Amino acid sequence: MFRRKQPSPVEENQENGQEKQNGEPKSTTVESTPSNDPPPVSFFRLFRFATKSETLSNSVGVVCAIAAGAAQVRIRSVLVYFLTRNVS
């Protein structure tokens, strides 16, 4: 029902940026550019050069983050309790 109109060779060459030279289309080689992205690294290998004090600091931070996340649920339930109870 809804077919895409097939482009004519002239339109196709214009869309692809090709121009004809000597009756043949210009070659379309794709040049691959080298990626500057570093290769992926595992979590533990990421901290392989950390000193003992940095490792201790990271461990304390992880424990505190877990405690804050667990406390957030409890604090929310306490606040909801105090805000929704009937005051007489």
DRENNU-193732 format. One line per field, with one value per atom (N, C-alpha, C): residue number from 0; x, y, z. Coordinates in steps of 0.001 Angstrom, whole numbers, plus 500000, padded with zeros to 6 digits. Each point is the difference from the previous one (the first is absolute). Layout:
N
num c(NUM ...)
xx c(X ...)
yy c(Y ...)
zz c(Z ...)
// end
This chain:
88
num c(0 0 0 1 1 1 2 2 2 3 3 3 4 4 4 5 5 5 6 6 6 7 7 7 8 8 8 9 9 9 10 10 10 11 11 11 12 12 12 13 13 13 14 14 14 15 15 15 16 16 16 17 17 17 18 18 18 19 19 19 20 20 20 21 21 21 22 22 22 23 23 23 24 24 24 25 25 25 26 26 26 27 27 27 28 28 28 29 29 29 30 30 30 31 31 31 32 32 32 33 33 33 34 34 34 35 35 35 36 36 36 37 37 37 38 38 38 39 39 39 40 40 40 41 41 41 42 42 42 43 43 43 44 44 44 45 45 45 46 46 46 47 47 47 48 48 48 49 49 49 50 50 50 51 51 51 52 52 52 53 53 53 54 54 54 55 55 55 56 56 56 57 57 57 58 58 58 59 59 59 60 60 60 61 61 61 62 62 62 63 63 63 64 64 64 65 65 65 66 66 66 67 67 67 68 68 68 69 69 69 70 70 70 71 71 71 72 72 72 73 73 73 74 74 74 75 75 75 76 76 76 77 77 77 78 78 78 79 79 79 80 80 80 81 81 81 82 82 82 83 83 83 84 84 84 85 85 85 86 86 86 87 87 87)
xx c(500821 499179 500865 500931 500884 501394 500279 501315 500880 501238 500950 500372 500004 500339 501469 500253 501363 500689 501146 500673 500621 500025 500652 501514 500767 501459 500615 499437 500541 499738 498756 499673 500820 500181 500759 501438 500604 501374 500102 498989 500022 499836 499133 499798 501262 500686 501199 501245 499865 501145 500934 499487 500842 499867 501063 499995 500606 499520 500538 501261 500976 501226 500217 500113 500203 498896 498773 498875 499851 500917 499909 499856 499227 499847 501305 500136 501171 500045 501160 500097 499614 499327 499546 500684 501213 500699 499759 499702 499759 501304 500457 501234 499654 500597 499730 500940 499425 500811 500292 501214 500318 499242 499488 499235 500949 499720 500819 499463 498974 499424 500936 500214 500829 499242 500695 499322 499279 498940 499289 500869 499768 500800 499046 500388 499159 500025 499033 499861 501226 500466 501125 501315 500110 501225 500066 498843 499941 500773 499977 500657 501302 500675 501201 501167 500015 501101 499622 498853 499571 500868 500274 500767 499065 500587 499182 499037 500439 499112 498854 500261 498931 499010 500497 499120 499132 500593 499236 498949 500376 499055 498841 500295 498948 499080 500567 499197 499070 500522 499159 498889 500314 498991 498900 500363 499007 499082 500586 499192 499052 500489 499148 498894 500284 498976 498906 500389 499015 499151 500633 499257 499042 500419 499127 498815 500210 498898 499014 500500 499110 499248 500649 499361 498947 500170 499050 498604 499892 498710 499369 500787 499472 499581 500787 499669 498711 499836 498789 498771 500107 498841 499688 501027 499769 499342 500468 499403 498552 499714 498622 499118 500524 499224 499649 500989 499736 499161 500095 499233 498551 499728 498637 499201 500578 499213 499127 498944 499075 500557 500026 500472 498768 499897 498821 500385)
yy c(498816 501184 501248 500085 501148 499540 500046 499608 501221 499794 501079 500100 501189 500226 499652 499182 499624 501199 500424 501156 499651 500980 499807 499970 499479 499950 501372 501036 501343 500442 499775 500369 499186 498724 499131 500471 500383 500490 501320 500845 501271 499786 499046 499730 499429 499152 499368 500860 501140 500867 499489 499177 499436 500849 500119 500645 499018 500062 499087 500578 499130 500376 498985 500471 499154 498957 500359 499095 498972 499960 499045 500765 499438 500705 500031 501032 500172 498877 499506 498902 500509 499136 500388 499115 500341 499259 500700 499223 500554 499959 501157 500064 499847 499022 499802 500888 500770 500857 499249 500069 499294 500624 499153 500465 500388 501116 500455 499506 499146 499473 498954 500061 498969 498679 498895 498704 499851 499199 499822 499294 500371 499473 499447 498901 499438 500910 499795 500858 499916 498802 499846 500449 499867 500448 501528 500633 501456 500611 499317 500520 499272 499460 499210 500842 501293 500852 500817 499726 500736 499619 501002 499724 499428 499565 499422 501025 501245 501029 500304 499975 500221 498843 498784 498832 500052 500389 500143 501089 501110 501105 499576 499278 499512 499014 499133 499019 500686 500996 500756 500730 500538 500690 499071 498785 499027 499596 499760 499624 501143 501225 501154 500188 499754 500126 498955 498777 498947 500362 500501 500398 501150 500968 501127 499536 499070 499474 499215 499221 499230 500920 501032 500925 500853 500246 500848 499387 498706 499333 500132 499790 500082 501429 500982 501394 500387 499555 500316 499408 498767 499392 500703 500455 500736 501339 500703 501288 499838 498983 499765 499696 499256 499676 501272 500862 501206 501022 500031 500975 499567 498719 499530 499614 500011 499604 501157 499669 501014 500647 501304 500739 500443 499616 500407 500786)
zz c(500000 500000 500000 500933 500044 499597 498755 499519 499863 500337 499843 498537 499500 498607 499782 498997 499675 499348 500541 499409 498654 499161 498710 500234 499048 500195 500253 499391 500200 501441 500490 501381 500997 499710 500895 500116 498890 500025 500745 499879 500704 501499 500392 501421 500631 499295 500536 499826 499366 499786 498937 499117 498948 498731 499333 498698 499013 498788 498999 499391 499866 499311 498893 498785 498831 499863 500363 499835 501104 500964 501102 501310 500927 501278 500783 500777 500840 501030 500314 500964 501387 500727 501337 501026 500355 501039 501326 501006 501320 500770 500395 500761 501469 500631 501416 500804 500884 500855 501291 500474 501247 501163 500860 501142 501123 500632 501119 501330 499978 501227 500597 501322 500621 500052 500073 500068 501342 500056 501265 501041 501265 501099 501054 500649 501053 501230 500891 501175 500900 500270 500918 499368 498708 499331 499930 500140 499964 501171 501148 501201 500322 499026 500271 500506 499711 500458 501229 500614 501183 501203 500816 501218 501065 501133 501070 500578 500125 500545 499028 498711 499018 500001 500125 500063 501253 501140 501234 499860 499406 499798 499088 498940 499106 500713 500832 500738 500985 500735 500939 499236 498855 499190 499519 499603 499546 501152 501168 501167 500383 499993 500330 498966 498743 498960 500187 500350 500258 501210 501063 501200 499704 499208 499656 499175 499081 499196 500836 500954 500877 500955 500496 500935 499308 498738 499279 500002 499864 500017 501381 501044 501366 500336 499635 500283 499278 498782 499254 500684 500477 500659 501320 500735 501252 499701 498992 499645 499570 499216 499559 501205 500964 501186 500780 500219 500776 499242 498709 499226 499763 500086 499692 501235 501182 501184 500454 500661 500495 501258 499986 501163 500781 501266 500768 501230)
// end
